[in-house]
Structure formats: C-alpha cells, structure tokens
Amino acid sequence: GIASVVAGHPLDTVKTRLQAGQGYGNTFKCVLTVYRNESLAGFFKGMSFPLASIGVYSSVVFGVFSSTQRLLGQLRHGDPAAAPSLTDMTLASLVAGVVSVGIGTPVELVKIRLQMQTQPYTKANVQLNSTVPGSPVYRGPIHCLRTILQKEGIAGVYRGNVAMLLRDVPGYCAYFVPYAVFCDWITPAGSISPNPFAIWVAGGVAGAVSWAVCTPMDVVKSRLQADGVYLNQYKGILDCMLQSYQNEGLKVFCRGLLVNTVRGFPSSAAMFLGYELSLKAMKRCQTETNP
C-alpha cells in the first residue's frame, strides 16, 4: 500500500486539480501550473494521511477479497483452496469494493481537501481571509479531519461515500479480475507461481483498466469531496452530476482520464508487486520458523 501511494500520489494530485479545480486546462498545463506555483512539494500535498492509513486500508481490501474467495471456494467447491472461478473473483471484488468505502472515504476526503488547498497554511495568511479560493484553511491532515468533524459532524467525514461506492464496486471488479486473468496469461506454463515481472505488468494493466472504468464517478466523488473547502456548491451526488453536465457537458466526466490511466499503471504495479512479494517473504519466514 505504501509503495502504491509513493508511486502514484504526484499524478493523483494532478488528477484531483483537473477534476475539481478551475483554470488548469489540460494535463500538461496543470503539471506546469502546480510546479510553478508550489514547486515539487505541491505534488505531494495530502500524502501523509493516505501514507499513514494505507496499510490498514490495503490489508482490509486484499484481506476481504482473499477471505471471500476462500469462503466461496468452501461453499461452491467444498475446498477453500480451490482455484477461484471468474464468478468467485467477481463476487469477492464486489464485497471488497463495498467494505473499502467505510475506511477509504475519510482518507480520500482529507487527501482531496489538502490537495485543493493551493497555498501553504501559516497563521499570518490564514487570518487575512480563509474563505477565498486558494487561501489556506487546514494546517495538516489531523487539523483537517478535526475541522470537518466540528463543522459537519460524522456525515461530513463521509461526504461523497455514495459516489465512492459507485466508483469502487465496479472499479475493484475491473481491478482484481483483469489482474488474475492477465497474470495467468503471461505466466509461463508449468510455473508454480508468477514471477515478479509478470506480477508487475499484470498489476499495472489492472490498475490502468480499473481507473479507466471508474473515472466518470471519480470526477463526481472528487467534486463532492472538494466542495466545502471554501463554499458549498452541491446538494448531493445527483445535483453534482447535473450541475457538472449543464456547465461542461458530457466531457466533464472524462476529466483526468488520461492521468488516471497513466497513474494507475505504476501505482497498481507497485501495489500488487509489494503484496505478492511481502506474502512470499512472510510465508518463507513461517516455513523457516516452523519447518
């Protein structure tokens, strides 16, 4: 999970600015604008909270996916270790997507609020006018979370959860299933397990496919969660979709598609490679400890 955040966060910041910000134009212009105004540090805004929480989030998502597959194997085939069918993988992905929203929504909310705060927070400039777009509001992730809780309560912390559910349920189906299929396809016949290169490529392809599928709803989620930093523009998910469509047409739901797809490859490749290698290392340690 940590490998995934480090590999993908700079482009995630660009994606969020494109989807929920104003005046960034295309991807290249957005990258230049962030760099000129905020230097390299601007690309890593809001990274500390996902970095601190991604271990729990990833272990829950991958753990739920694997456990659901084993449960389905026991129920459908009488053997929890049976090779999962495409249906088993799809159902396990759906369950993982639903469970992920409970942990992922607050993390995404804080990350996006910090990414959309384009100026650094200092006591001197926050006292001038903290409601003007672009001015600082939050000192950091903990202050951001505390501020949202004070102003909006628990409901505010889970702002955008329906959009995230509609993004992650199909998104994880397009994540785990292509990974398993592609990994099996490029692994040489007779191999007991895929090699690191096969894992890296399959993970990258799965990430690119998944983000391409869920970008439209990711735009809605980003806008809902960014809404509230300076003003409240949307009443809910349908209002956000309607306003976005009326103001910018259907193309608005493809905002950040290129950067999402490009970011999805290294981020997911790092995620799956880290997961598989960690699992192998832990199994090796268990074998050596308990021969």
N, C-alpha and C positions, 0 to 999 in steps of 0.2 A: 504493500500500500504506500509506504513512504517513497519507494522507488518511483511509483506512478505519479505521485504529487510533484516530486522534484523534476521529473521529465516533462510533465505536461502543464505546470502552472503558468509559465510565461504566456503561452498561447491561450490558456484559459482566460487570462486577464484580457487579452486582445478580443477574444470571443465575447466576453461579457460587455466590454465597452461598445463593440459593434452592435450587439443586440439591444442593449438598454440605454446606451449613451446617445448624445447628439453631436453631429458635426464631425464624425470620424471618417466618413466616406468609405473607401474600400479597405481591405485588409492591410495593404502596404502603407497607405496613408495613416491608418490607425497606429501601426507599429512606429512609424516616424514621429507621430504626434506624442505618443506616450514617452518615447525616448527623449525627444527634445524638451518636453515639459517636466519630466520626472526622472530622467536618466534610467539606468538599468534597474534601479530599485523599484521603479514604477511597475515593472512586470511581475514583481514578487509580492505585491500588495495582497494582504489577506491570506497569505500562505501558512502562517504559523498555526492557525486554528485547524485547518484541514490536516496539516502535518502531525499535529498532536493527537487528533481524533481518528485519523485514517486507519490506524492499526485495529481499533475496535470495530470500525465500520467494515473494513475489508474482511476481518475474521468472521464477522456475523454473516455477511453476504456469501462468502465462499463456504462457510460452515453450514449455513441453511441450505445452500444449493447441494452440497455433498450429502448432508444428512437426509434431505428429501429424496435424493436419488437412491440412497440405501433403503429408505423406508418403502419406496415404490418397488424396488427390486425384491424386497421381502414379501410385499403384498401381491405383486403381479407374477413373480417368478419363483417365489419360495426361497430365494437366496439374496441376501443384502449385497453380496459381492458380485452379483450377475452384471454383465455388461449392459449399461442402460440403453434403452431404445430411444429413438428420436422423440417419441411421445413423453417418455420419462424425463428427458433433458428439458423439454419444453415446459412441462408442469413444474419441474424443480426451478427453472428460471423464473416462472411467474411468481412462485412463492417467494423466492429471493428478492424479486423486484418489489413486492408488497412490503416485506419486512424491512427492506433497506430505507424506505421512506421515513420510518419512525426515528431512525438515527440520523439519516442524511439531510433532512430538511433544515434543522437548526444550523448544521455545519455549512450548508450551501448558502443559507440566508446571511450568516455573519461574513462569509467569504465575499459574497457579492456586494454587501453593504460597504465593506472595506475597499473592494476593488473600484467601486463607483465614487469613492471619496478621493477626488483627484489631487488634493493638496495635503501635505503633512499636518498633523494636529500639533498646535502649540497654544499655550494659554493666551498668548498675545493676539494671535489672529482669530481664535475661536470667539473671543469676546466682541469682535467687531460686528459680525453678522453671520451666525451659523446656519441661517436658513437659505442663504443664497447658493444656488447650484455651483459646485466646485469648491466651496469653502469646507473646512474640516468640521466633522461632527463627533467622530469617535477616536479615542486615544489608542485603542487596540481591540483585540477580539473579546476580552473579558468585559471591558467598558461598553462595547457594542452590544453584547448579549444582555448586560445589566440594564442598559438604556432601553432596549426593546421590551424587556420584561416590565420595566417601570411604566412605560408609555402605553404598551399594547397588551400586556399580560401574556399568558401561555399561548393564546390564539395568535398573537403577533410573532412568537417564536416559530410557529408552524405555518406562517404565511407562505402560500404557494405550494402547500402539501398535495392538493388535488392535481395541480399541473405536474408536480414531480412524480406522482403516482402514474399519471397518464404517460409520462415520459419514460419512467424506469421499468414498468411492467413489459411493454414491448421492447424497450431498449436492452434489457437483460436477456430476453429471448434471442435477440439479434447479436448477443454478446457471447453467451456460453455455447449455443448450438453451432454457430459457424466456427468457433474455436475448436470444438471437439471434432467436427467434420473435417475441417482443413488440416488439423494436426494429424488426424488419422490418414488423410490423403497423402501428405508429404513425408510421412514416416515410412522408411523402407520396410518391405515385407520381411517378416521374421524377427523384427526388433521387439524386445520386451517392452520398451518404453521409448517415447520420442526423445531425440537428442535436443540440446539447448537451442540450436539454430532453428529446428522445426517448431519448438515452443515459442521462440521469439517471433518468427514470421507469422505463425497461426494466431498468436495473441495480438499482433499488430493489425492483421487483416480483420480480426473480430472487432477490435476497437474502432477501426475506420468504418466498418459496416454498421455497427451499433450506433455511432454518433450520426451517421448519415440518416438513419431511420428516425432517430428521436430529436433531430434539430428543430423541427417546427414547434414541438411542445416545449423544447428547451428555451426557445425565444420567449414564449409566454411565461414560463417559470422565472426566467431572468428578469423580465419586466415587472412581474408581480413582486418579486423579492427586492428589486432595486427601488421600487415605488415605496416611498416613506422615508427615504434618507432626507429629502428636502420638502416634499409635498406628497399628498395622496391623490393620485390621478385615476386609479382603477378601483371599481367597487367589487370586483371578483374576476374569476377566470374568463367567464363569457364576455364581460364588459371589456376586459383587456384584449381579447381576441377581436371583438367588434371594433373597438377604437383603433387598434393596430391596422386592421384591414381597411377601415374607412380612410385613415390618414396616409397609408403607404401601399395599399393593395396587397395582393397575394404574395408578392416577392418578399414582404417583410418576414414571412415565416421561413424563409431560406437564409436569413441573415446569419452570418457566422458559419454557414455550411462548409465552406472550404477550410476555414481554420479549425473547425471541429473535427473534420475528417482527417486533416493533416496531423492535428494534435493527438487524435485517437490512436494513431499507429504507435508512436514511441511510448505514450503513456500506458497503453494496454499491453504492449510488448514487454515493458518493464514490470508491469503488474503480474502477468502470467509467468514470466521467467522467474521473478522473485518468489512467487508462490510455489512453483514446482520445485525449484532448487532448494528452498527452505524445507519443503516437505521431505525431499530426499535426504537432506542433511540430518533432519530430526529422526527419520527412520533409521539412518545409519548409526546414529548415536544410541538409539534404543537397542539396536541389534548388538552393538559392541558392549553395552552395559548389561543386557540380559541375553546372552547367547543361547 
